[in-house]
């Protein structure tokens, strides 16, 4: 299997209420050769669990990282 042509980065922090809709929308795109890299930025709600559940779709990769607040540095 070759690498996808397009990679979409989806950062999320405490987005349990909206992350399922966001990922579902991306997965419904008509362009087929893509991947979604979802980054759970240390969420304290169920964001990570929802992403892990949705990762049964091979186009979705999930990374769990500690909350960094990199934009505040």
Secondary structure, DSSP 8 states (H G I E B T S, - for coil): ----SEEEEEEESS-TTTHHHHHHHHHT-S--SEEEEEEEES-SSSHHHHHHHHTTSTTEEEEEE----GGG-
